[in-house]
Amino acid sequence: MNAVSTVDGDATQPWNRRVLRSINEQVLFDALRDAGTTSRAELARSTGLSKPTVSAALASLERAGLVRRTGETVQGGGRGRAAVLYEPDPTAAYVVGLDIGREWIRAAIAGLDGVQLERRDTPNKFSTAPATVRAAAALARAVADGAGVDWRSVAHVVIGGPGVIDPRTHRVRYAVNLPGWQKAGLFDRLHDELGTGLDLLNDADLAALGEYAAGAGQGCPLFAYLWVGTGVGAGYVIDGKVFRGAHGAAGEIGYLPLYPLPVDGEAPSGEIAPGRGTLEEAINGDGVTRLARAFGMARVTSAKQVFDAARNGDATAGKVVEHEAARLAHAVAALAAVLDPELVVLGGGIGRNADLLLDPLHATLHELSPLHPRVAPALLGDDAVLLGALATAAEAALKRVFDSRAVAVV
């Protein structure tokens, strides 16, 4: 465990003693989460708190339902006193993660340890934001029922979705792939349906946190998650925390004013012309389809068909994949120049084809820039956003618990 700042000893005023007791409980609980299961003596050594302070704090946390005893271990070769073992109690409260995308709505529930207990997915067939909100709330309650959890025990919900979400106003912008998601009042509508603590966050940011917690980014102090699918975005994790920018727009690299390596006959989407469009238009799934048609694959209707054909040895599809990889290299080069990440994790629907993309991507990257971060495939697939949402929700729920305890004792 990292070194912690602890407060021990006496204080002259009663309110000071109560506040310090709350701080000590937080320090002790964090140490217990790091250790998993341990004894009072080990907690005293790791935190620097006195044994009486540790005993008092553990007793208070146990009464609050935040820690529990797991048994005893005999020390000193069987001759010493038995040491009582403690661990955080994940059933003290529950959290729900929701991933709301254009094609699917996914939900999962976990205890305060963030370990998934139940998971369900349903197609998103809804054409309005109110209908999508109702369906998402129903799915959230369904996973709670499936896990045998009373909804009143759910302390916090974190929702991942497309677009830029202003952290101050909760207003969503630029979520063009999800009908009605940008209208005012969305956050309030979600809160009314769920009735819990709530955060609405960008899906790429949550996927980055998921990969940090349990995927390709584990232990990496600075990495970027590059999401390429229906849309394009990035999440930046710095020392375990997502960097969102002043208005929640950090990572919206799809808006970079680039359309690298245009091909003659490649039809642009909408009003965007080759040479003047966004990076998203160049590298997303529809971009791969348009590129394939420009190369002569007239019957292609999806990026998946292109990658499948390339795996089966189709020479034209192979050229399309190489061109897509070169365009992705432009995105990685931009991330490397601005952020200097140790690692770029490639995810999303296009990212699932890293077996075909990484070699030509690296080759182009070495031609474009002297900055060459490691590029690796995402490991969590469709679970990344949900795992990031559950981890974020668990942290938010714990913060609310300790904030409320601190206020209660003052």
Helices and strands as residue ranges (DSSP letters): H 14-35, E 38-39, H 40-47, H 51-63, E 67-74, E 82-88, G 90-92, E 94-100, E 104-111, E 116-123, H 129-146, G 151-153, E 154-161, E 164-165, E 172-173, H 186-194, E 197-202, H 203-214, E 222-228, E 232-238, E 241-243, G 253-255, H 279-283, H 285-294, H 303-311, H 315-339, E 343-347, H 348-351, H 354-368, E 374-377, G 381-383, H 384-409
